[in-house]
Each structure stands twice: as C-alpha cells, then as structure tokens.
Amino acid sequence: MPEAPTIDGGNTVWLLVSTALVLLMTPGLALFYGGLNRSKGVLNMMMMSFSAIGLISVLWWFYGFSVAFGSDVNGLWGDPGAYLGTKTFLAETDLWGATAENPSGIGIPLYVFMAFQMVFAVITVALISGAISDRAKFSGWLLFAFGWATLVYFPVAHWVWGGGIIGAKLHALDFAGGTAVHINAGAAALGVALVLGKRVGWPREGMKPHNIPLVALGAGLLWFGWFGFNAGSELTVDSVAGLAFLNTQLATAAAVLGWLLVERIKDGRPTMVGASSGAVAGLVAITPACGFIAPWAAVLLGGVAGAVCALAISLKYKLGYDDSLDVVGVHFVGGWIGSLWLGLFATNSVNSAIGDVVGASDGLFYGGGVTQLGRQALAGLIVTVWSGGVAWLLAFAIQKTIGFRVSAEAEVDGIDVAEHAESAYDLSPTTGSSTSAFAMAGIGGTRPNPEPADEADESAPVSEKVAG
C-alpha cells in the first residue's frame, strides 16, 4: 500500500524561498525600468510594476491558477473550477502532484506551488509595461493587464506547463519561462506599443536614462531573484536545481561580456546601462534552457544572447516602433534565442526528464536532428501570434473606449503629475531664481510642444541606448 502523504521539508522550504526571490524581482524590475525612464515618468513606470503585484496576485488566486494548472480540458485551458479561490486546500492530501500511487507527490503543499507560480504571472505582466512608458493611462494599463492575463498568460501557462498543447502535445521544452514568460511578454509589448504609438518627440529628442544607479540596482535585484526563478522551477532540491543555478550565473556573466564587447566595438565605450542590460539579456536567454543544457553551452548561450540583444535594440529605429525600454529587443529576442538553443543543445545526459517526462528529443548537436528545433520554433510562433494579436486587440479596444494613451500635454508636462499627482523628485528652486529646476526637468510645468521636424529628422534617433 502507498505510504501516507508526507510533506518534504527540504523541497517546501526551497520553493518558499524561491517564491520570495521571484517576488523580489518585480520591485527590482520597477527600479530597473524606473531608472531607464525619464525623471518625469519614473513613478508611473514603477506603479505599473507594483500594481501588477496587486492585481495579478488576486486574479491568480481566484481563477488563474485553475485555468493554468487545472485538469486539461481541451489542450487550451485547464478546468476553471479545479482550484477556484472559493475553495480551500489545507488537507494533508493537498500536496502538489499527488496521485493514488504516490500520495505525497513531490512533498510540496498545493498552496506553496500556487504561490510560486503566482509570482511568475505577476512579473510576466509587469515586463510588458516597459514598452509603453511615459504615455499610458494608469486606468488603461490596469484594464489591459486584467484582460491580457486572463486571455493570454493563464492559458499560455497551461499550454506550456499545465498539460496543454505546447508541453504535452508538441513536446516543446521550457524549463522556467522562455516561451511562457519572455516571448509571451515581448510579443505583447510589441502589440500594445504599436497601438499607443510613439512618444512625443521620439526619436528626435534624447530620452536617456535619468538615474543609472537605479538601473544597476534594479538589474542586481533581478539577477539575485532570478536564481529562484530558474533553480526554483525544478521544484525539488536535487542536482538539476544545482545545474540550473550554475547555468543561470554562467550565462548571465557571459552575456554581460557579450553586450559590453558589442558596445565597445559599436560605440567606442562600454557603459553601466549596457552591463545591466546585458545581464538581463543573459537571464532571459538562459531561462528556458537552464535545466536542460550543459554549463559550457550556457556560457556560449549567454555570450550570443548578450551580443545579439545589444544589436537588436536598434531594430525599433529601423522599423519605426517605439518600444521605450526595449522589451522587444531584450525579452522577445532573448527569449527566442534561449528557446531555439534547446533545439541545438538540449541533452538527456544532463536531465533525463527531457525524454522521460516531456517526451522531447535531444538537440541537433547531441544527435537528435532538427526535430526539437522545429518544436521550439513552432511553440514560439504560436505564442508570438496569440500574445501579440490579443495584446493589439485589447489595446485598440481600450484606446477606442476609455482611452489608453494620455494627452500630448500630459505627456510633455509629465505623466507622474498628470496620472498620480506626485513626482519622484523635489526639484523646486531653493533660491530666488525665476527659472524652476522642476520645470526645467520637464516636471509639473507647461512646456511648448516641440516644433515639428522634417521627415529626415523624425527617423534619425539621437541615441541607440537602452532607454530609447
């Protein structure tokens, strides 16, 4: 007979710690995005991250977890009533993954797993906000976050991890969120940015980071929290968790070097913003692959991701879309690199779950041919089309109803004051000068709209740095 259900203390403690680490990533993202933003919009930028913590946490508890991880209905969503928020799961048998043959599952209480996946949902939504800084109404953002989480993130999490079409049927690999989080959020960022349009003055005016130490602090917190994101996704304390932890560090370190090398060649000098952005690019790229590839492949992945993403952030100038903080260039491109990397370097020799649990194949360079590469590409394409398309439709509907974009006057004067009646910095003059430093910084004072430039000037960026 099977033994009685038993909680595994080690696994449970590790997942609780990992949950706290991943939650810390969203305030870290707020600092990272806030520092990259202009001073007159930093609070609005940070508010979008913090509001995601509040809104998405409640939605996840009420029905999101059920849609993502309830019993599969049709390959597209889970049973919405399986873990509905009106129910309680505190019995000794309420352990994640428990079956009649194995009543303990992996020894983790259901609520611990629910909380871990909750913070994934939170940061995925928050990532999108970086593409639309300085120009989105806060009410429009909240409505968009509600709709996108419901129609896109919750079902896509089911497709990838909950027994849906991508993981269980297509057998595509995603250890911790390259497809479900980064390609997903990056495609949505592009869709909503296209609807909202360009910031006033972009790309003619310089819109550089207002606080680079904040950028570095945010990147450091993201790097720290990402160990919970990646190594925690193994759910148990074992050698694969250790592999994911090591690969996360190696790929991120290599990506910093890759980004700085491109900056040095392209612009003549490496920058702190570049180092911070390179770290994030490496973290993004290693996310889907961290538990499925050998460490040498992780180093190579990081270097490639850092270099390619450093080049990809200039695509917005060539293609004409205003992705303010380069969510597309870093998260979308980095997510695709990491996901496709699995089709080349995934191997059962480092994680037997590739074949035994997911039913996937070794990558091309381990004798598996192009089968897994094709699966990874198809999975990314499915999520790109669905997420980007729904995001565009949601943003368009919001813009045509309650309005999504703030007025040009509010954008020029400062979205923090217009939307939240507060500002990040007290820049009022301390002397009798008639010129307010507050107004000079573009906060709170009315400035004339910029003179229209000729067509050639509109397409010429002042800078290709991350801040946009």
C-alpha atoms as one frame of an Amber mdcrd trajectory, in Angstrom:
protein
   0.000   0.000   0.000   1.175   3.583  -0.654   2.546   5.408   2.349   0.587
   8.235   3.967   1.001  11.715   2.462   4.140  13.419   3.767   5.423  16.948
   3.321   9.043  17.121   2.169  10.564  19.859   4.316  13.571  20.482   2.085
  11.574  20.851  -1.121   8.953  23.017   0.579  11.457  25.396   2.156  13.358
  25.751  -1.122  10.188  26.594  -3.028   9.067  29.106  -0.398  12.480  30.810
  -0.600  12.333  30.725  -4.393   8.862  32.293  -4.301  10.160  35.180  -2.204
  13.131  35.606  -4.566  10.872  35.772  -7.610   8.551  38.264  -5.902  11.584
  40.480  -5.250  12.201  40.550  -8.999   9.148  42.743  -9.625  10.307  45.606
  -7.355  13.729  45.048  -8.952  12.114  45.438 -12.353  10.416  48.625 -11.141
  13.813  50.069 -10.188  15.412  48.899 -13.447  12.645  50.339 -15.613  12.312
  53.415 -13.402  15.979  54.295 -13.746  15.860  53.837 -17.509  12.879  56.162
 -17.740  12.838  59.955 -17.787  12.516  61.631 -14.381   9.020  62.981 -15.056
   7.619  59.471 -15.607   9.565  57.296 -13.174   6.733  56.878 -10.646   4.184
  55.924 -13.282   6.668  53.390 -14.615   7.187  51.896 -11.158   3.450  51.987
 -10.418   2.774  49.674 -13.339   5.035  47.040 -11.784   3.656  47.417  -8.276
   0.046  47.413  -9.484   0.723  44.120 -11.270   1.631  42.587  -7.912  -1.748
  43.580  -6.530  -3.992  42.814  -9.495  -2.441  39.617 -10.854  -1.991  38.020
  -7.411  -5.741  38.227  -6.761  -6.676  37.047 -10.254  -4.258  34.118  -9.968
  -5.746  33.005  -6.651  -9.316  33.343  -7.849  -9.229  31.627 -11.244  -5.818
  31.995 -12.942  -4.208  29.019 -11.235  -7.165  26.847 -12.205  -7.000  27.898
 -15.851  -3.239  27.287 -15.933  -2.899  24.132 -13.842  -6.363  22.624 -13.551
  -7.061  19.306 -15.266  -6.680  19.773 -19.020  -9.984  20.413 -20.788  -9.061
  20.620 -24.463  -5.345  21.378 -24.654  -6.070  25.096 -24.402  -7.052  25.648
 -20.765  -7.450  23.821 -17.507 -10.671  23.232 -15.576 -11.574  26.745 -14.289
 -13.239  25.288 -11.211 -10.438  22.960 -10.150  -8.716  25.364  -7.756 -11.231
  28.194  -7.658 -10.480  30.756  -4.969 -13.691  29.958  -3.103 -12.236  26.534
  -2.266  -9.707  25.700   0.446  -6.797  23.259   0.152  -5.343  22.549   3.568
  -5.884  18.807   3.958  -2.841  16.580   4.412  -3.627  15.102   0.993  -3.483
  18.508  -0.727   0.065  18.071  -1.997   1.129  19.133  -5.470   1.421  16.244
  -7.923  -0.135  13.734  -5.536  -1.639  10.594  -7.064  -3.199   7.425  -5.693
   0.083   5.605  -6.250   2.179   8.479  -4.843   0.032  10.408  -2.338   2.926
  12.679  -1.385   3.707  13.888  -4.906   6.932  15.874  -4.515   6.050  16.690
  -0.936   5.042  20.319  -1.546   1.711  21.727  -0.274  -0.529  22.864  -3.093
  -0.597  26.442  -1.810   3.204  26.668  -1.968   3.206  25.704  -5.641   0.295
  28.093  -6.265   2.248  30.955  -4.688   5.386  30.121  -6.689   3.509  30.216
  -9.969   1.641  33.346  -8.848   4.797  35.450  -8.775   5.677  34.205 -12.277
   2.357  35.557 -13.519   2.981  38.868 -11.758   6.344  39.627 -13.329   5.292
  38.466 -16.798   2.582  41.119 -16.869   4.899  43.742 -15.359   7.515  43.139
 -18.085   5.151  44.477 -20.754   4.967  47.918 -19.153   8.489  48.904 -20.183
   7.419  49.198 -23.814   4.798  51.885 -23.149   6.432  54.171 -20.600   5.556
  57.888 -20.441   2.324  57.644 -22.428  -0.165  55.115 -20.990  -3.102  55.988
 -18.746  -2.895  54.074 -15.493  -6.552  53.017 -15.744  -5.917  51.751 -19.272
  -2.901  49.796 -18.054  -4.901  48.077 -15.307  -7.648  47.089 -17.732  -5.083
  45.819 -20.214  -3.260  43.821 -17.519  -6.543  42.221 -16.450  -7.521  41.256
 -19.992  -4.086  40.062 -21.110  -3.503  37.933 -18.025  -6.914  36.318 -18.439
  -6.827  35.727 -22.178  -3.120  35.138 -22.703  -0.885  34.406 -19.726  -3.160
  31.997 -17.864  -3.914  29.868 -20.973  -0.313  30.020 -22.247   0.966  28.809
 -18.864  -1.378  25.851 -19.332  -0.137  25.258 -22.875   3.477  25.132 -21.712
   3.413  23.668 -18.190  -0.144  22.582 -17.384  -0.647  19.713 -19.805  -1.682
  21.794 -22.815  -0.784  21.816 -26.488   2.806  23.048 -26.298   4.263  20.942
 -23.497   2.177  17.761 -23.533   1.330  17.520 -27.225   4.026  19.406 -29.132
   6.732  18.352 -26.631   8.491  21.697 -26.708  10.832  22.431 -23.796  10.679
  25.434 -21.474  12.346  24.953 -18.099  11.422  28.242 -16.455   9.668  30.552
 -18.905  11.456  31.429 -22.143   8.271  30.864 -24.126   5.629  31.284 -21.425
   7.171  34.436 -19.926   9.630  36.232 -22.197   8.442  35.530 -25.736   4.920
  35.955 -24.384   5.548  39.328 -22.741   7.777  40.553 -25.575   5.151  39.859
 -28.240   2.509  41.622 -26.120   4.823  44.591 -25.617   5.173  44.997 -29.372
   1.422  44.734 -29.912   0.477  47.380 -27.348   3.341  49.706 -28.345   2.082
  49.694 -31.933  -1.373  50.783 -30.790  -0.169  53.537 -28.453   2.277  54.915
 -30.989   5.432  56.920 -30.461   6.208  59.214 -27.562   6.057  62.926 -28.289
   9.415  63.835 -29.791  10.690  60.287 -30.312  13.184  59.548 -31.807  14.213
  63.143 -32.473  14.628  64.087 -28.798  17.071  62.423 -26.443  15.217  60.255
 -23.908  18.087  58.799 -21.925  18.025  57.059 -18.520  17.552  59.592 -15.727
  19.184  57.531 -12.946  21.779  54.924 -13.904  22.497  53.805 -10.304  18.801
  52.834 -10.079  19.226  50.829 -13.270  22.205  48.957 -11.803  20.402  48.338
  -8.506  17.351  47.006 -10.315  19.474  44.740 -12.508  21.265  43.415  -9.422
  17.971  42.580  -7.710  16.726  40.882 -10.863  19.932  38.840 -11.071  19.601
  37.835  -7.417  15.919  36.937  -7.677  16.395  35.021 -10.911  18.046  32.146
  -9.065  14.643  31.450  -7.533  13.037  31.876 -10.941  15.270  29.305 -12.619
  16.603  26.927  -9.971  13.271  27.039  -8.145  11.500  25.782 -11.253  12.965
  22.328 -10.660  10.603  22.319  -7.610  12.830  19.853  -5.777  16.263  20.051
  -4.180  18.419  17.925  -6.470  21.296  18.035  -8.934  19.189  19.581 -11.702
  18.344  22.512  -9.407  22.087  22.932  -8.901  22.668  22.787 -12.659  20.007
  25.429 -13.274  21.571  27.638 -10.590  25.070  27.351 -12.073  23.898  27.819
 -15.655  21.984  30.952 -14.652  25.133  32.526 -13.259  27.374  31.472 -16.146
  25.055  32.607 -18.924  24.379  35.956 -17.260  28.064  36.623 -16.708  28.868
  35.766 -20.324  26.020  37.976 -21.564  27.421  40.987 -19.710  30.708  40.455
 -21.551  28.959  39.928 -24.887  26.926  43.125 -24.595  29.920  45.205 -23.492
  32.018  43.869 -26.365  29.398  44.965 -28.884  29.144  48.373 -27.188  32.906
  48.782 -27.288  33.059  47.947 -30.990  29.924  49.847 -31.961  30.011  52.934
 -29.746  33.610  53.112 -28.576  32.932  52.762 -24.832  31.252  50.186 -22.568
  28.521  51.570 -20.280  26.858  50.725 -16.987  23.490  50.698 -18.717  24.963
  48.220 -21.193  26.313  45.956 -18.466  22.937  45.998 -16.678  21.022  45.324
 -19.876  23.431  42.567 -20.850  22.821  40.862 -17.530  19.066  40.941 -18.106
  19.504  39.616 -21.652  21.536  36.685 -20.332  18.992  35.957 -17.621  16.210
  35.963 -20.196  18.026  33.669 -22.619  19.054  31.065 -20.040  15.573  30.851
 -18.504  14.115  28.204 -20.861  17.377  26.248 -21.072  18.935  26.363 -17.602
  17.959  22.833 -16.562  18.370  21.191 -19.947  21.869  22.115 -21.198  25.460
  21.599 -20.044  27.361  24.520 -18.454  29.629  25.031 -21.490  26.534  25.516
 -23.653  25.181  28.011 -21.095  28.332  30.141 -21.377  28.052  30.119 -25.156
  24.350  30.960 -24.961  24.994  33.926 -22.693  27.665  35.363 -24.947  25.488
  35.054 -28.031  22.412  36.490 -26.289  24.319  39.472 -24.908  25.775  40.333
 -28.286  22.612  39.766 -30.331  20.341  41.655 -27.933  22.794  44.567 -27.887
  22.293  44.784 -31.643  18.557  44.033 -31.553  17.655  47.111 -29.506  18.327
  49.282 -32.564  15.619  47.484 -34.568  12.991  49.914 -33.270  14.742  52.786
 -35.030  14.922  50.887 -38.289  11.340  49.574 -38.139   9.766  52.651 -36.543
   8.041  51.269 -33.428   8.607  52.973 -30.074   9.434  50.250 -27.554  10.542
  52.657 -24.822  12.730  50.390 -22.683  13.494  47.646 -25.207  11.235  44.870
 -24.008  11.194  43.532 -27.563  14.943  43.801 -28.093  15.817  42.101 -24.797
  12.937  39.870 -23.703  11.383  38.876 -27.014  14.684  38.379 -28.838  16.408
  36.879 -25.795  13.502  34.508 -25.191  13.642  33.309 -28.779  17.402  32.748
 -28.602  17.095  30.693 -25.419  14.181  28.655 -26.716  15.842  27.820 -30.038
  19.072  26.995 -28.180  17.276  23.983 -26.741  16.791  22.656 -30.245  20.568
  22.697 -30.609  21.989  21.822 -27.175  19.316  20.142 -25.021  20.502  16.728
 -23.832  19.062  13.871 -21.804  22.541  13.338 -20.399  22.078  16.322 -18.054
  18.342  15.908 -17.446  16.535  12.663 -18.205  13.171  14.443 -17.825  13.636
  15.754 -21.374  12.686  12.362 -22.742  11.108  10.597 -19.772   8.681  13.336
 -18.671   8.272  15.828 -21.510   8.759  13.358 -24.350  11.173  15.699 -26.124
  14.334  14.896 -28.067  17.999  15.735 -27.776  19.130  18.841 -29.637  20.801
  18.881 -33.037  24.359  18.820 -31.681  23.585  15.824 -29.474  22.340  13.637
 -32.312  18.650  14.482 -32.141  18.415  16.040 -35.592  16.214  19.079 -36.197
  13.075  17.630 -34.585  13.385  19.525 -31.319  14.484  22.704 -33.076  11.280
  22.599 -35.108   9.195  22.049 -31.980  10.807  25.017 -30.246  10.255  27.264
 -33.258   6.613  26.260 -33.598   5.969  26.796 -29.889   7.494  30.274 -30.039
   5.499  31.123 -33.152   2.197  30.018 -31.594   2.766  32.152 -28.503   4.032
  35.126 -30.528   0.955  35.228 -32.749  -1.556  34.694 -29.945   0.024  37.060
 -27.443   0.854  39.827 -29.906  -2.527  39.611 -31.602  -4.585  39.642 -28.415
  -2.467  42.456 -26.950  -3.043  44.584 -30.049  -6.790  43.955 -29.981  -7.055
  44.676 -26.256  -5.042  47.879 -26.519  -7.057  49.016 -29.543 -10.365  48.354
 -27.763  -9.215  50.221 -24.646  -7.989  53.162 -26.715 -11.329  53.425 -28.507
 -13.387  53.215 -25.301 -11.906  54.646 -22.099  -8.692  55.776 -23.782  -5.283
  54.200 -23.278  -2.892  56.994 -24.184  -2.588  60.205 -22.168  -2.926  63.574
 -23.873   0.095  65.143 -25.538   0.013  67.943 -22.962   0.087  65.493 -20.034
   2.919  63.583 -21.673   5.019  66.714 -22.176   4.298  68.140 -18.715   4.953
  64.807 -17.015   2.838  61.695 -16.667   3.625  61.344 -12.949   1.876  64.602
 -12.145  -0.937  64.032 -14.658  -1.783  60.478 -13.578  -0.723  60.329  -9.923
  -0.436  63.943  -8.697   3.080  63.327  -7.397   6.654  63.432  -8.596   9.750
  61.405  -7.811  11.994  64.357  -7.047  11.512  67.721  -5.370  13.135  69.987
  -7.906  11.607  73.251  -6.704  14.102  76.137  -6.619  15.878  76.863  -3.326
  16.846  80.416  -4.355  15.002  83.350  -5.829  15.713  82.260  -9.379  12.785
  82.747 -11.692  13.583  79.527 -13.512  12.397  76.427 -11.657  14.649  73.398
 -11.840  11.428  71.400 -11.525  10.106  72.970 -14.724  13.483  72.697 -16.438
  13.386  68.951 -15.864  10.003  68.822 -17.539   8.018  68.059 -14.377   4.929
  69.975 -13.481   5.454  72.969 -15.722   3.923  73.538 -19.130   6.384  73.497
 -21.964   5.602  74.329 -25.557   5.127  71.406 -27.854   8.279  70.688 -29.850
   8.481  72.197 -33.299   7.724  69.649 -35.997  10.844  68.337 -37.675  11.268
  67.413 -41.262  10.806  63.832 -42.369  14.502  63.037 -42.289  14.838  64.198
 -38.676  11.892  62.061 -37.498  13.653  58.858 -38.480  17.023  59.779 -37.016
  17.495  58.715 -33.385  19.534  60.807 -31.014  20.876  57.714 -29.306  20.539
  53.963 -29.559  20.986  53.376 -25.847  18.574  51.137 -23.987  16.433  53.940
 -22.616  15.166  54.813 -26.046
